[in-house]
Structure formats: structure tokens, C-alpha cells
Amino acid sequence: MLSLFTLPTAILKMSERKISIEDIARKAGVSHSTVSRALRDSPLISSQVREDIKKLAQEMNYVPNAIAKSLQTQRTYTVGVVVTSIADPFFGELVEGIEQIARLAGLNVLLSASHGDFEQEIGAIENFHYRRVDGILVADSRISKQYTKQLTQFTVPTVLINIDTEDQGKTFHSVAIDDRLGGSLAVEHLIEMGHTSIAYLGVGDGSKADQQRLEGYRIAMNQAGLPQNPAWVAINQDPKIINDIDIGKKMLPQLVEAGVTGIFCYNDMVAIGALLACKELSISVPEDLSLVGFDNIALSSYITPPLTTVSQRMLEMGESAMTMLVDLLQGKAVENLLLSPFLVKRDSTRTYAV
């Protein structure tokens, strides 16, 4: 058996170094520029020559130099995505939609978490600029018109997800869900079930989603002519509690003490926390208390009882946002998109019997 050390040095060096365009050109008997154009699908090269050179490059295990390609095209073929938390199932489905479209467009995705903090969000965006990404997607942004100076420094196309851009003028584009409508749908469902003492359980994170879902709750209560007791609105005020499940567990008892029979929760994770608290307090759902979530994450259909919720259409939201960014990168005009949520009825709500 031959020892590796008996192989000619020249062969070793050849196997260790990366195959270059010059190597392909020598093997094919064509110029460097012809190979370069063929690998870029230039129309200046015939389709047959392009295919022959691509096949040869593959056989030689040629790997394109991403840095050189970036210098030539002034693009990195990467997009940055900022989410609030990588632990939240909502963002998992959202990023899945983003990646599906990015893959088709030949783009790579870089992910960063802001943890709901404005400074961390700005820092993530600045880091993406430093890395020269082609575009940026920001989910559940905390950016507001108070930071106009910082916003004008962001020169790459940017799309906000799940928040309106009325404060940002033409600085950003957006794909969002109609949170007011979603809040109204959740409460209207409970009203149709005969509930009149209905609560809202929010996270108090300062997001527009939290504010607008509360507005939707109030709109539905007003339209039904139902009273709005301040004790029926529970918003987390403890900055140490940031986990949505923990918020639901902590806030549920005070709403039960307030005498409500139905609760609309900010999202499914909050509702799951509320459900866990109900089990600890021997409160039966939905016999004693009806719960409605928001998001329609996959887990919501597997818990006991399966959760009635408002669907955010996360996958579609991610796909739409990434499609919008691709259009912006191609110089196309785009319009902000507001998606309509819909109610998914399951077993955590039932008709209220006096």
C-alpha cells in the first residue's frame, strides 16, 4: 500500500489548492473571460459553450470565490433578518417562509435576535450593513419616528414585518397583519359564544401589535355594547418576566378573580401559559373559562384542549416580505401589504351558560 508521503509533491499541491477559473480555461482550451462569462450565464456566450464549461467546472469541483464575485457585482447575495426571539415558534414559521423565497432567488439568510430591545435591533441592522448585505428584513420592529436620524443612515432596501410603517414615511416598506381586525375577531367569537365578561391578557412589551390587538378588543366590546371593566385588561408590567408562557401563568389568576368567563390572549404562547395556570387552579377549559390565542402556531393544535386562535399566516407573511425585498433589489416598485387574519375555531372555547 502506497504511503501518502510517496506521492509526488506536485500532485499533492494540485489536490490541496482550489480549482480556479484559469484551471478550467486551460482544460477547456478557452480564455479566462470566456469561462467567467459562461459561469455568469452571459448571453455573449452560446448556450452550448455555457453548458460545456459548467459541466467541466462541476467535474473539476470548482467552487466560486464569493468574495471575488461580490467585488465584481457589488452584491453579497445575502439578506439580514432581525427577529425578536429565535425561541418563539412564530418566528420559526416566519423565517421558513423567508428562506423558501430567498433560496429560489439565490440569496443566503443571516439571522439575528433583538430580544425586543431597540438598541439591540439597531445594533443588528448596523452589523448587517457592515457585512454589506443586499437587503434587510426586520420582524416586530421597535423602530419609531423618534429615531429618524438613525433610519436615514440605512441605505439598503429594508422591509418591516408585522408592523405598519406609517411613522417611517418612505424609509421602509412593510408586510403586516391587521392586528386590530384580529383582536376584534377573537372577541367577537367569544361574544357569539354568549360571553359578556371578556378580558384581554397582554404582554406589555411596547409593541404596536400588543397595542392594536387591545384596540381590536375594545372595538368589539364597544360595538356589542358591553361594559369595559379596567380589571378585565391585564398587561404585564414586570420587566423581569419576558417569557410569554410565564406572563400568561402570572396574569391569569387576577383575571379569574375579576370574574371574567372568556379571555383573549395576546398570542398562543400567552394562552398556553394561561392554560397551565388554569390547570394549577383546577379551572376547566372551556367548561369554566374560554381562551382564545393569536398566531396559530403549530403547537396550538396539539395542546389539550386544542386552542381556538387567530391565524397570523406566518409562512405567507415571510414569503410576501422576502418577495417584496427581491422586487426592491431588482428595482421594481412595491406597495405595502396588510394581510387579513382569520379565526381558527377549536376546543378551548364554548357557549357560555349562565
N, C-alpha and C positions, 0 to 999 in steps of 0.2 A: 504494500500500500504506500502510495507516494505521500511524503510529508509535505505539508503546506509550504515549508521553507525551501523545498527543492524547486518550486515553480519559478519561472523566470520573473525577475523583478519588473520587467516592462509589463507583463500580463497582470501582475498584482496591482500595479499603479493604474492600469486601464480599468480594472474591475472596481477599484476603490473610488475613482473620481466620477463625477456626474457627467452624463452624456450632454453635450452641448449642441446648439444649432449647427456649429461648424462641423461637428462629427457627422450629423445627419446629411449635411450638404456634401461632404466628401464621399460618403457612402452612396448617395443618390446621384452624384455627378452633376450637381446643380450649384447655383450660387447661394450664398448666405441669405441674401434678400429674398430669393425665391422660396426658401424654406420658411423664413419668417412670415412672408405673406400667406403662404399655404396654411400655416398653423393658425393664422388670424382670419382664415376664410375670406381672404381678399378676392374680389371679383376680377382682379388683374391676372389671376392665375386660373387656368382651366380647371373645371371640376374634377377631371380625371387625375391631373397632376396633384391637386389638393388631396384627394383620397389616397393616392400612392404614397405621398410624403407623410400623411398622418399615420398610415399603416406601418411605414418604416419606423417612424418615431415611436410608435407603440411597441414594436418588436425590439427596439433598442432600449426600451424602458426610459424614454426621455421624460423628464419632469420639468415643466415650465418654471422659469425663475419668476416668482411672484413679485419680487422687488423690481426687477428689470421691467416686467410688464406694467407695473404701477407707474414707473418713471415715464414709460412711453405713452401710456394712455391718460395719465394724471388721475387714475382711479385705483382704488384698492380692492374693489369688488367685495366690500364688507359693509354691513349696516350695524349700528349700535342700537340695542334695545334696553331701555330702562324700565324695570318693573318695581312695584312696591316691595314685594316679597317673593322669593323663589319657593317658599314653603306653602303658599296659598294655591290650592288646586285651580282657582280661577285663572291664574297667570300661566299655569301649565298648559291649559287648553288654548289660551290666547297665543302663547308662543308657538304652539304646534301649528296654528293657522298661519302665523307669520313665516315660519320655516318652510311650509309647503310651497308658498308663493316665491320665497327667496330662492329656494332650490331650483325652481323652474327658470328663474331669471339669472341663474349662475352667480348668486350672491351668498356670502357667508354671514352668519349672525353672531355677534358678540353680545353677551348678556351681562347686565349689572343690576344690582338691587339698591334702591334708595331708602328702604325701610320707612317710607312715609315722611322722610325728612327733607326739607327744601335744600339745605346746604349740601347734603349727600347727592341729591338729584342734580344740582348744578355741577357738582364735582364730577359726577359720572358723565354728564354731557361734555364738560370741558376735556375729560380724559379721552372721550371718543373723538373730539376734534383733534387732539394731539396725535391720535392714532390715524388721523386722516381718513375716517370712514366716509363713505359716499352719502350716507343719509342716516337719520336718527328717528327712532320711534320711542315715545315716552308714554307709559301707561299710568293712569291715575295721577297725573301731574299735580304738583303743589305750586307750580309757577303761576304768578298773578301779575296784574298790571303794575304792581309796586316795583317790579324788577325790570322795567323797560330797558334800562341801560345794559344789563346783562343779556337780555334777549336779543338786542340788535347786534351783539357780537357773534351770534351763532349764524354762520354763513351757509351751512349745508342744509339741504331740504330736511325739514322736520315735521313729523306728523304726531299729534297727540291722540291718545286712545282713551276712550271712556271719559272724556271731559269736553265741554264746549270751549270754543276759543273766542267768545265774544269780547273778552278783555284784551286779547292779543292782536286784534286787527288783522293785518295781512302777514304777521310774523310767522304764524303757524297754520297748519291745516289740521283737520281732525276727523276722526270716526268715533262716534259716541252712541250710547244707548239713551233713550228717553227715560231718564230716571224718575221724573215726575209722573209720567204715564205708568211706569212700572209700580210705583208706590200706590197710585190710585187703583190699579188693577188688583193688587193684593188686598187692599182694604175693602174694595167693592165686593170681592169674593166673600170676605167674612161677613159683610152686611147682608149679602144674599143668603148666607147660611143662618141668618137671624140674630147675629151678634150686634149688640149696641154699645157694649163697653169694650172698646178696642184700643190696644196700646201700640206704641212704636218703640222698638228697642234698637237704639243706635250706638255707634262706636265712638263718636266724638273725636274723630281724627282730623277734623277740619276740612275734609274733602267736600267737593261740591256734590258728589254722589250722595253722601250722608245728608247734606242739607236738602237736596232736591227730592230725595225719597221721603223725607219728613214733610216737605211741602206737598207731595202727592198724597200722603196720608191725610193731611189737613184738608186738602181739596175734596177728597172723597167723603170725609166726615161732614164737611160743610154742605156739600151737595145733598147728602142724605138727611140733613137737619139734625144730626146727632151732636150731643154735647161734647166739648173737648176739655177734659179734666187735665190740668197740668201734671197730676200724679200719674197719668197714663202715658206720659212720654219720659222714657228713661234713657239718658245719654251718659255714656261712660265719661267720668271726669278724672279718673285716676291715671296719670301718665305712666305709671309703673306697669299697668295692665295693658298690653298691646296685642296679646293673642285673642283673636275673635271668639274662640270657644270659651276662654276664661271670662271674657266680657259677658257672654250670654249666661254663663253659670252664675256670675256675681249679681247681675242686674235682674234676673228672673224673679227672685223672691219678693222684691219690693213691688213689682207689678201684680203679683198674685195677691199681696196684701192690699193693693189698691182696688181689688175686686174685678179685674178685667176677665173676660171669658175668651178673648182672642188676641193674639199678638202678631204684629207684622215685624219681622226681624230684618235688620239691615242687609244681611246676607245669609247664605246657607250655613256657614261656619258658626255664626252667632246663634242661629236657630238650633244647631246641633248642641251647642253649649247650653241653651235654654232647655232642650230636651233632657240632657243629662241632669240638670238641676231638678227638673220635674220628677225624674226617677228617684232622686235622693229624697225628695219631699213627698213621695208616694202620690204624686199628681198624675192622673192618667191622661195621656194624649191619644186621641182627641176627645175622649169622654168628658173630662173635666176642663180641658183647655185646648183651644185650637191654635196651631202655629203655622205661619207662612214665612218662607225664606225668600231669598233673592239670589240669582245666579244660575241655578240648575246645574251645579257641578255634578259629576258622575256619582259621587258618594251619596247625594241626596236621595237617589232612588234605591239605595241598598240598606239604609238605616231602618230601624223599627220604631214607629211606623214610617213608611216612605214619606218624604217631605213634600207637601204642596209648596210650590215655589214659582217665582217669576223668572223665565228664561232670558238670560243676557245674550245668547247667541255668540258665545266667546270665540268659537272657531271661526265663524263668519266675520266677526269683528277683526280678528287678527288677519284673515285673508284680505279683507277690504282695506285695512290700513297699509299692509305691505303692497297691495296693488296700487294704492294711491301714491306711495313712495316711489315705486317703479315708474309710474307715469311722470312724476315730478323729475326723476333722474333723466327721463327721455325728453324733457322739455314740454310736456303736454300740460294743458290747463286742467285743473281739477276743482271739484266743488266739495265742500264739507258734507259729511254724511251723518245723518241722525237715524239710527235704527230703532224700530219699534219692538219692545219686548212683548212677551205673551205669557199667559198664566198656564202652568202645568199642574193640574189637579191630581193629588194623590191622597194618602190616608191620614195626614196629620190635621185635617180639618173635617168638621162635621156640622150638621144642622144643630143649632143651639135650642135646647128645650128648657123652658122656664120651669 
